[in-house]
Amino acid sequence: MWRNYCKGGVEFESVPTKVATEDLPPVQEEPNNTQKTLEEPNSNASRGPQAVLAPRKKKTTLKPTMQPNMFEKGSCVERPAPQLPSTDGIEYPRAAAWSSSTVRELLRDAKGRQLFHCFLHEALAEENLLFVDSIEKYKKMTDSEEKSKFIKEFLGQLSPGINISSVAMKAIQKQADNPNPDSKCFDQGAKEVYKLLENDQFPRFRRSDVYLKYLEALLPRSYAERWETNFQALLGNQIGRHYFRRFLREIHAEENLKFWEAVVEFHTQPDRSVAMQNMARSIFQEYFTEGTSNEIFLPYGMREMIARRVKNKEVDMTLFDGATKHIEEILKNDPYVRFLQSKEYRDLLDRLN
């Protein structure tokens, strides 16, 4: 039952299965006259050490007539905040699917790309997206002088703000004086920046106020009403879990849902892989270690069985099945009933009217 959430039996509500990137339609540009602004999200988006790529030595405010440019003189530009994408022409399932996609798939969707851009701007990591966009333009250049100018501008102005390895940087520097620069000299750097976007910034985007507020603006009231009679529908809906988590935090039971979500992520790893073993150890340390702030309470025999399997590297998709079923029963018995009577849930229903 549990694995159906990740494997397709009982899918997350209205979230389609992952689609191969090459099957996705080409990006369609947003019409200028359809933009409208949602409520501005809080500016306290999660920020990790990798998100702040370089200290901003000099700030320059762009005039309305100027376009944001990755090579703006001074290398560090205070760019105007990008506009949130319109909610016109998009329904909830499409936006909800972004949470189970890859960053490359997200960037193929015009509205998804724009929303991710808004998040990166808040997280002071906008340079990463501008970098990968500019590299795509560079690869299409045919004029050698234009390519040389691009490389020199990158090395002279933008490179301090982009987190790439010395190997990737040397591949670029090697082409600086080449009369006919190699179109692939940025490939390693682009690969590393995409990896940073995928592994660090995209997961935080999925939990961000920017994304959740956009999703909520698209959420049909019928979805939220269904939660009153279907606990699994609540767990399978990202907005539902967001408000349920807020309620659980108030009653000091948030660790149960955090564990549940951690196991959802665990099930995305290749079965019996090293990555799955590493994630199993991480989950065990955070939720099973006595005295930790996120410790969950399980029957003694169940805890010992999981501990033994983690220690012996007997890790597969079934490792946490018993524990997640136990936690679901705990959440369903009392917190779920109280949540349906809570101000958080009732206020959400009122807003969806």
C-alpha beads as a LAMMPS data file, in Angstrom:
LAMMPS data file: protein, C-alpha beads

353 atoms
352 bonds

1 atom types
1 bond types

-500.0 500.0 xlo xhi
-500.0 500.0 ylo yhi
-500.0 500.0 zlo zhi

Masses

1 110.0

Atoms # bond

1 1 1 0.000 0.000 0.000
2 1 1 2.678 2.454 1.019
3 1 1 4.825 2.095 -2.065
4 1 1 1.834 2.839 -4.270
5 1 1 2.392 6.517 -3.566
6 1 1 5.655 6.349 -5.470
7 1 1 5.077 3.480 -7.854
8 1 1 1.762 4.358 -9.452
9 1 1 -0.978 2.324 -7.737
10 1 1 -2.510 5.131 -5.703
11 1 1 -0.750 8.203 -6.979
12 1 1 -0.521 11.576 -5.299
13 1 1 -3.723 13.442 -6.000
14 1 1 -3.718 14.858 -9.530
15 1 1 0.049 14.555 -9.913
16 1 1 0.784 12.690 -13.157
17 1 1 3.664 10.269 -13.404
18 1 1 7.027 11.644 -14.506
19 1 1 7.322 12.280 -18.232
20 1 1 10.538 11.888 -20.187
21 1 1 12.063 15.245 -21.017
22 1 1 12.125 14.615 -24.729
23 1 1 8.358 13.938 -24.712
24 1 1 7.503 17.317 -23.258
25 1 1 6.128 20.039 -25.536
26 1 1 8.344 23.005 -26.369
27 1 1 8.193 26.029 -24.119
28 1 1 5.511 28.519 -25.043
29 1 1 6.222 32.106 -24.114
30 1 1 3.864 33.931 -21.781
31 1 1 1.781 36.663 -23.472
32 1 1 2.695 40.034 -22.009
33 1 1 -0.917 40.994 -21.456
34 1 1 -1.794 37.995 -19.292
35 1 1 0.549 38.671 -16.392
36 1 1 -0.983 39.261 -13.012
37 1 1 0.681 39.314 -9.658
38 1 1 -0.186 36.988 -6.792
39 1 1 0.302 37.972 -3.181
40 1 1 4.004 38.574 -2.671
41 1 1 5.578 35.602 -0.860
42 1 1 7.500 35.981 2.339
43 1 1 11.147 36.791 1.778
44 1 1 12.314 34.225 4.300
45 1 1 12.835 31.431 1.762
46 1 1 15.201 28.758 3.003
47 1 1 18.757 29.691 2.273
48 1 1 21.615 27.239 2.412
49 1 1 25.306 27.958 2.132
50 1 1 25.339 26.894 -1.501
51 1 1 22.560 29.317 -2.402
52 1 1 24.663 32.416 -1.647
53 1 1 27.272 32.004 -4.302
54 1 1 29.391 35.092 -3.735
55 1 1 29.312 38.275 -1.642
56 1 1 27.729 41.156 -3.471
57 1 1 30.623 43.607 -3.717
58 1 1 28.779 46.293 -5.621
59 1 1 25.085 46.820 -6.152
60 1 1 23.701 48.459 -9.247
61 1 1 20.006 49.050 -9.771
62 1 1 18.819 48.421 -13.302
63 1 1 16.639 51.061 -14.902
64 1 1 13.223 49.926 -16.188
65 1 1 14.473 50.136 -19.776
66 1 1 17.477 47.888 -19.095
67 1 1 17.362 44.138 -19.460
68 1 1 18.952 41.890 -16.793
69 1 1 22.330 40.813 -18.156
70 1 1 24.613 38.170 -16.719
71 1 1 27.623 40.251 -17.839
72 1 1 26.482 43.589 -16.385
73 1 1 29.529 45.670 -15.510
74 1 1 30.474 45.188 -11.866
75 1 1 29.570 41.476 -11.972
76 1 1 27.093 41.813 -9.106
77 1 1 23.844 43.444 -10.161
78 1 1 20.797 44.041 -8.038
79 1 1 18.270 42.932 -10.616
80 1 1 14.577 43.780 -10.374
81 1 1 12.473 40.923 -9.045
82 1 1 11.041 38.840 -11.895
83 1 1 7.273 38.881 -12.223
84 1 1 5.329 35.881 -10.972
85 1 1 3.720 33.854 -13.771
86 1 1 0.024 34.328 -14.373
87 1 1 -2.437 31.666 -13.204
88 1 1 -4.294 32.044 -16.515
89 1 1 -4.145 29.047 -18.818
90 1 1 -2.875 26.587 -16.209
91 1 1 -4.661 24.124 -13.938
92 1 1 -3.606 22.621 -10.632
93 1 1 -2.433 19.190 -11.918
94 1 1 0.141 20.754 -14.245
95 1 1 1.670 22.908 -11.496
96 1 1 1.504 20.081 -8.945
97 1 1 3.459 17.850 -11.332
98 1 1 6.487 20.131 -11.022
99 1 1 7.155 18.761 -7.540
100 1 1 7.752 15.266 -8.955
101 1 1 9.661 16.362 -12.060
102 1 1 13.340 17.043 -12.641
103 1 1 14.737 20.550 -12.885
104 1 1 15.233 20.130 -16.641
105 1 1 11.565 19.189 -17.052
106 1 1 10.533 22.183 -14.945
107 1 1 12.584 24.506 -17.142
108 1 1 10.801 23.162 -20.234
109 1 1 7.541 24.599 -18.867
110 1 1 7.315 28.380 -19.393
111 1 1 5.337 29.022 -16.209
112 1 1 7.414 26.594 -14.179
113 1 1 10.639 28.232 -15.356
114 1 1 9.343 31.696 -14.468
115 1 1 8.237 30.608 -10.989
116 1 1 11.605 28.907 -10.385
117 1 1 13.299 32.123 -11.530
118 1 1 11.312 34.045 -8.888
119 1 1 12.467 31.598 -6.212
120 1 1 16.119 31.790 -7.269
121 1 1 15.963 35.585 -7.193
122 1 1 14.798 35.466 -3.562
123 1 1 17.450 32.861 -2.716
124 1 1 20.220 35.017 -4.256
125 1 1 20.977 32.236 -6.731
126 1 1 19.566 33.798 -9.890
127 1 1 23.015 33.699 -11.520
128 1 1 22.757 29.919 -11.870
129 1 1 19.707 30.093 -14.127
130 1 1 21.128 33.020 -16.102
131 1 1 24.327 31.005 -16.557
132 1 1 22.641 27.935 -18.039
133 1 1 20.460 30.142 -20.251
134 1 1 23.506 32.020 -21.534
135 1 1 25.406 28.796 -22.222
136 1 1 22.562 27.633 -24.453
137 1 1 22.934 30.870 -26.425
138 1 1 26.718 30.426 -26.589
139 1 1 26.372 26.930 -28.051
140 1 1 24.294 28.381 -30.885
141 1 1 26.897 31.039 -31.774
142 1 1 28.717 30.534 -35.067
143 1 1 30.897 33.661 -35.139
144 1 1 34.324 33.032 -33.541
145 1 1 34.784 36.640 -32.422
146 1 1 31.408 36.626 -30.720
147 1 1 32.277 33.386 -28.905
148 1 1 35.663 34.756 -27.800
149 1 1 34.030 37.912 -26.460
150 1 1 31.509 35.807 -24.548
151 1 1 34.256 33.722 -22.901
152 1 1 36.334 36.766 -21.921
153 1 1 33.309 38.535 -20.451
154 1 1 32.482 35.434 -18.437
155 1 1 36.026 35.086 -17.087
156 1 1 36.302 38.784 -16.316
157 1 1 32.941 39.447 -14.720
158 1 1 30.668 36.506 -13.944
159 1 1 32.976 33.644 -12.988
160 1 1 33.389 34.716 -9.307
161 1 1 29.631 34.321 -8.817
162 1 1 29.270 30.845 -10.335
163 1 1 30.137 27.785 -8.281
164 1 1 31.976 25.457 -10.676
165 1 1 35.045 23.268 -10.217
166 1 1 38.601 24.172 -11.175
167 1 1 38.425 21.508 -13.898
168 1 1 35.385 23.183 -15.454
169 1 1 36.983 26.620 -15.123
170 1 1 40.225 25.479 -16.787
171 1 1 38.269 24.083 -19.733
172 1 1 36.818 27.570 -20.249
173 1 1 40.101 29.427 -19.660
174 1 1 41.827 27.191 -22.196
175 1 1 39.583 28.607 -24.932
176 1 1 40.023 32.285 -23.984
177 1 1 42.823 32.872 -26.514
178 1 1 41.679 30.310 -29.048
179 1 1 40.824 32.055 -32.354
180 1 1 38.047 29.486 -32.846
181 1 1 36.690 28.595 -29.359
182 1 1 35.222 25.156 -28.792
183 1 1 31.429 25.251 -28.460
184 1 1 31.645 22.540 -25.781
185 1 1 34.034 24.345 -23.433
186 1 1 31.190 25.254 -21.035
187 1 1 29.700 21.739 -20.956
188 1 1 31.346 20.642 -17.689
189 1 1 30.431 23.894 -15.965
190 1 1 26.837 23.679 -17.173
191 1 1 26.641 20.076 -15.955
192 1 1 27.826 21.114 -12.492
193 1 1 25.411 24.047 -12.262
194 1 1 22.508 21.845 -13.353
195 1 1 23.503 19.388 -10.618
196 1 1 23.490 22.202 -8.055
197 1 1 20.058 23.305 -9.241
198 1 1 18.738 19.728 -9.141
199 1 1 20.167 18.631 -5.799
200 1 1 20.098 21.828 -3.753
201 1 1 17.923 24.619 -5.104
202 1 1 15.123 22.626 -6.756
203 1 1 14.269 20.636 -3.575
204 1 1 14.071 23.914 -1.646
205 1 1 11.898 25.410 -4.379
206 1 1 9.387 22.586 -3.913
207 1 1 9.059 23.527 -0.219
208 1 1 9.137 27.285 -0.764
209 1 1 6.401 29.838 -0.122
210 1 1 6.760 30.947 -3.744
211 1 1 5.703 27.532 -5.049
212 1 1 3.141 26.712 -2.359
213 1 1 1.306 30.029 -2.741
214 1 1 1.157 29.571 -6.497
215 1 1 -0.212 26.042 -6.046
216 1 1 -2.794 27.230 -3.531
217 1 1 -4.023 29.877 -5.984
218 1 1 -4.784 27.040 -8.429
219 1 1 -6.233 24.526 -5.933
220 1 1 -9.908 23.660 -6.622
221 1 1 -12.095 23.750 -3.517
222 1 1 -13.326 20.226 -4.324
223 1 1 -9.833 18.883 -3.649
224 1 1 -9.759 20.388 -0.159
225 1 1 -13.310 19.235 0.596
226 1 1 -12.298 15.675 -0.242
227 1 1 -9.804 15.696 2.629
228 1 1 -12.719 15.642 5.094
229 1 1 -13.533 12.052 4.162
230 1 1 -10.260 10.777 2.728
231 1 1 -7.106 10.875 4.847
232 1 1 -4.979 9.482 2.024
233 1 1 -6.145 12.323 -0.248
234 1 1 -4.897 14.792 2.365
235 1 1 -1.489 13.101 2.566
236 1 1 -1.266 12.884 -1.215
237 1 1 -1.840 16.599 -1.769
238 1 1 1.050 19.022 -1.325
239 1 1 -1.109 21.914 -0.118
240 1 1 -2.987 19.577 2.197
241 1 1 0.259 18.353 3.751
242 1 1 1.507 21.935 4.070
243 1 1 -1.437 22.986 6.235
244 1 1 -1.545 19.671 8.086
245 1 1 2.159 20.129 8.912
246 1 1 1.496 23.623 10.258
247 1 1 -1.229 22.225 12.508
248 1 1 0.991 19.351 13.675
249 1 1 3.707 21.861 14.548
250 1 1 1.269 23.612 16.876
251 1 1 0.477 20.376 18.715
252 1 1 4.150 19.274 18.729
253 1 1 3.657 16.282 16.435
254 1 1 5.295 17.529 13.239
255 1 1 8.050 14.900 13.341
256 1 1 5.558 12.198 12.309
257 1 1 4.698 13.878 9.011
258 1 1 8.325 14.864 8.409
259 1 1 9.278 11.188 8.714
260 1 1 6.463 10.218 6.338
261 1 1 7.724 12.706 3.738
262 1 1 11.325 11.563 4.216
263 1 1 10.262 8.027 3.316
264 1 1 8.508 9.325 0.186
265 1 1 11.887 10.757 -0.842
266 1 1 13.572 7.476 0.171
267 1 1 11.349 5.607 -2.293
268 1 1 12.591 7.778 -5.175
269 1 1 16.082 6.267 -4.863
270 1 1 17.084 3.255 -6.989
271 1 1 16.233 0.070 -5.088
272 1 1 19.138 -1.393 -3.065
273 1 1 21.472 1.338 -4.304
274 1 1 24.218 3.086 -2.342
275 1 1 22.110 6.253 -2.445
276 1 1 19.230 4.359 -0.841
277 1 1 21.529 2.982 1.885
278 1 1 22.868 6.457 2.625
279 1 1 19.378 7.913 2.847
280 1 1 18.261 5.046 5.099
281 1 1 21.096 5.845 7.526
282 1 1 20.219 9.526 7.439
283 1 1 16.544 8.827 8.178
284 1 1 17.468 6.427 10.973
285 1 1 19.783 8.964 12.615
286 1 1 17.228 11.772 12.445
287 1 1 14.036 9.932 13.407
288 1 1 15.104 6.820 15.323
289 1 1 17.953 8.084 17.505
290 1 1 16.849 8.459 21.108
291 1 1 16.680 12.037 22.332
292 1 1 16.724 13.800 18.947
293 1 1 14.183 16.561 18.311
294 1 1 12.541 14.564 15.503
295 1 1 12.450 11.179 17.254
296 1 1 9.349 9.146 16.397
297 1 1 7.980 6.462 18.677
298 1 1 7.609 2.941 17.330
299 1 1 7.130 -0.496 18.883
300 1 1 10.452 -1.798 20.216
301 1 1 10.568 -4.814 17.890
302 1 1 9.916 -2.707 14.802
303 1 1 12.649 -0.233 15.722
304 1 1 15.173 -3.018 16.345
305 1 1 14.355 -4.722 13.052
306 1 1 14.959 -1.505 11.113
307 1 1 18.173 -0.825 13.044
308 1 1 19.490 -4.302 12.230
309 1 1 18.706 -4.006 8.534
310 1 1 20.361 -0.587 8.281
311 1 1 23.456 -1.856 10.109
312 1 1 23.703 -4.956 7.892
313 1 1 23.010 -2.917 4.722
314 1 1 19.858 -4.948 4.049
315 1 1 18.154 -1.867 2.653
316 1 1 15.404 -1.999 0.043
317 1 1 12.050 -0.377 -0.711
318 1 1 10.329 -2.274 2.118
319 1 1 12.613 -1.055 4.923
320 1 1 10.241 1.523 6.417
321 1 1 6.893 0.009 5.347
322 1 1 5.866 -1.082 8.838
323 1 1 6.982 2.199 10.378
324 1 1 5.096 4.359 7.879
325 1 1 1.921 2.332 8.350
326 1 1 2.249 2.771 12.125
327 1 1 2.796 6.539 11.759
328 1 1 -0.177 6.863 9.415
329 1 1 -2.396 5.243 12.049
330 1 1 -1.105 7.651 14.705
331 1 1 -1.791 10.663 12.479
332 1 1 -5.225 9.432 11.429
333 1 1 -6.569 8.634 14.887
334 1 1 -6.410 12.039 16.601
335 1 1 -4.427 14.753 14.758
336 1 1 -6.365 14.285 11.507
337 1 1 -9.743 14.677 13.229
338 1 1 -8.556 17.776 15.079
339 1 1 -7.068 19.256 11.908
340 1 1 -10.436 19.099 10.131
341 1 1 -11.857 21.233 12.939
342 1 1 -8.902 23.629 12.986
343 1 1 -8.761 27.263 11.974
344 1 1 -6.056 26.479 9.394
345 1 1 -8.329 24.148 7.455
346 1 1 -11.481 26.262 7.769
347 1 1 -9.650 29.404 6.689
348 1 1 -8.282 27.584 3.646
349 1 1 -11.782 26.495 2.618
350 1 1 -13.011 30.078 2.985
351 1 1 -10.198 31.374 0.775
352 1 1 -10.950 28.781 -1.879
353 1 1 -14.506 30.097 -2.123

Bonds

1 1 1 2
2 1 2 3
3 1 3 4
4 1 4 5
5 1 5 6
6 1 6 7
7 1 7 8
8 1 8 9
9 1 9 10
10 1 10 11
11 1 11 12
12 1 12 13
13 1 13 14
14 1 14 15
15 1 15 16
16 1 16 17
17 1 17 18
18 1 18 19
19 1 19 20
20 1 20 21
21 1 21 22
22 1 22 23
23 1 23 24
24 1 24 25
25 1 25 26
26 1 26 27
27 1 27 28
28 1 28 29
29 1 29 30
30 1 30 31
31 1 31 32
32 1 32 33
33 1 33 34
34 1 34 35
35 1 35 36
36 1 36 37
37 1 37 38
38 1 38 39
39 1 39 40
40 1 40 41
41 1 41 42
42 1 42 43
43 1 43 44
44 1 44 45
45 1 45 46
46 1 46 47
47 1 47 48
48 1 48 49
49 1 49 50
50 1 50 51
51 1 51 52
52 1 52 53
53 1 53 54
54 1 54 55
55 1 55 56
56 1 56 57
57 1 57 58
58 1 58 59
59 1 59 60
60 1 60 61
61 1 61 62
62 1 62 63
63 1 63 64
64 1 64 65
65 1 65 66
66 1 66 67
67 1 67 68
68 1 68 69
69 1 69 70
70 1 70 71
71 1 71 72
72 1 72 73
73 1 73 74
74 1 74 75
75 1 75 76
76 1 76 77
77 1 77 78
78 1 78 79
79 1 79 80
80 1 80 81
81 1 81 82
82 1 82 83
83 1 83 84
84 1 84 85
85 1 85 86
86 1 86 87
87 1 87 88
88 1 88 89
89 1 89 90
90 1 90 91
91 1 91 92
92 1 92 93
93 1 93 94
94 1 94 95
95 1 95 96
96 1 96 97
97 1 97 98
98 1 98 99
99 1 99 100
100 1 100 101
101 1 101 102
102 1 102 103
103 1 103 104
104 1 104 105
105 1 105 106
106 1 106 107
107 1 107 108
108 1 108 109
109 1 109 110
110 1 110 111
111 1 111 112
112 1 112 113
113 1 113 114
114 1 114 115
115 1 115 116
116 1 116 117
117 1 117 118
118 1 118 119
119 1 119 120
120 1 120 121
121 1 121 122
122 1 122 123
123 1 123 124
124 1 124 125
125 1 125 126
126 1 126 127
127 1 127 128
128 1 128 129
129 1 129 130
130 1 130 131
131 1 131 132
132 1 132 133
133 1 133 134
134 1 134 135
135 1 135 136
136 1 136 137
137 1 137 138
138 1 138 139
139 1 139 140
140 1 140 141
141 1 141 142
142 1 142 143
143 1 143 144
144 1 144 145
145 1 145 146
146 1 146 147
147 1 147 148
148 1 148 149
149 1 149 150
150 1 150 151
151 1 151 152
152 1 152 153
153 1 153 154
154 1 154 155
155 1 155 156
156 1 156 157
157 1 157 158
158 1 158 159
159 1 159 160
160 1 160 161
161 1 161 162
162 1 162 163
163 1 163 164
164 1 164 165
165 1 165 166
166 1 166 167
167 1 167 168
168 1 168 169
169 1 169 170
170 1 170 171
171 1 171 172
172 1 172 173
173 1 173 174
174 1 174 175
175 1 175 176
176 1 176 177
177 1 177 178
178 1 178 179
179 1 179 180
180 1 180 181
181 1 181 182
182 1 182 183
183 1 183 184
184 1 184 185
185 1 185 186
186 1 186 187
187 1 187 188
188 1 188 189
189 1 189 190
190 1 190 191
191 1 191 192
192 1 192 193
193 1 193 194
194 1 194 195
195 1 195 196
196 1 196 197
197 1 197 198
198 1 198 199
199 1 199 200
200 1 200 201
201 1 201 202
202 1 202 203
203 1 203 204
204 1 204 205
205 1 205 206
206 1 206 207
207 1 207 208
208 1 208 209
209 1 209 210
210 1 210 211
211 1 211 212
212 1 212 213
213 1 213 214
214 1 214 215
215 1 215 216
216 1 216 217
217 1 217 218
218 1 218 219
219 1 219 220
220 1 220 221
221 1 221 222
222 1 222 223
223 1 223 224
224 1 224 225
225 1 225 226
226 1 226 227
227 1 227 228
228 1 228 229
229 1 229 230
230 1 230 231
231 1 231 232
232 1 232 233
233 1 233 234
234 1 234 235
235 1 235 236
236 1 236 237
237 1 237 238
238 1 238 239
239 1 239 240
240 1 240 241
241 1 241 242
242 1 242 243
243 1 243 244
244 1 244 245
245 1 245 246
246 1 246 247
247 1 247 248
248 1 248 249
249 1 249 250
250 1 250 251
251 1 251 252
252 1 252 253
253 1 253 254
254 1 254 255
255 1 255 256
256 1 256 257
257 1 257 258
258 1 258 259
259 1 259 260
260 1 260 261
261 1 261 262
262 1 262 263
263 1 263 264
264 1 264 265
265 1 265 266
266 1 266 267
267 1 267 268
268 1 268 269
269 1 269 270
270 1 270 271
271 1 271 272
272 1 272 273
273 1 273 274
274 1 274 275
275 1 275 276
276 1 276 277
277 1 277 278
278 1 278 279
279 1 279 280
280 1 280 281
281 1 281 282
282 1 282 283
283 1 283 284
284 1 284 285
285 1 285 286
286 1 286 287
287 1 287 288
288 1 288 289
289 1 289 290
290 1 290 291
291 1 291 292
292 1 292 293
293 1 293 294
294 1 294 295
295 1 295 296
296 1 296 297
297 1 297 298
298 1 298 299
299 1 299 300
300 1 300 301
301 1 301 302
302 1 302 303
303 1 303 304
304 1 304 305
305 1 305 306
306 1 306 307
307 1 307 308
308 1 308 309
309 1 309 310
310 1 310 311
311 1 311 312
312 1 312 313
313 1 313 314
314 1 314 315
315 1 315 316
316 1 316 317
317 1 317 318
318 1 318 319
319 1 319 320
320 1 320 321
321 1 321 322
322 1 322 323
323 1 323 324
324 1 324 325
325 1 325 326
326 1 326 327
327 1 327 328
328 1 328 329
329 1 329 330
330 1 330 331
331 1 331 332
332 1 332 333
333 1 333 334
334 1 334 335
335 1 335 336
336 1 336 337
337 1 337 338
338 1 338 339
339 1 339 340
340 1 340 341
341 1 341 342
342 1 342 343
343 1 343 344
344 1 344 345
345 1 345 346
346 1 346 347
347 1 347 348
348 1 348 349
349 1 349 350
350 1 350 351
351 1 351 352
352 1 352 353
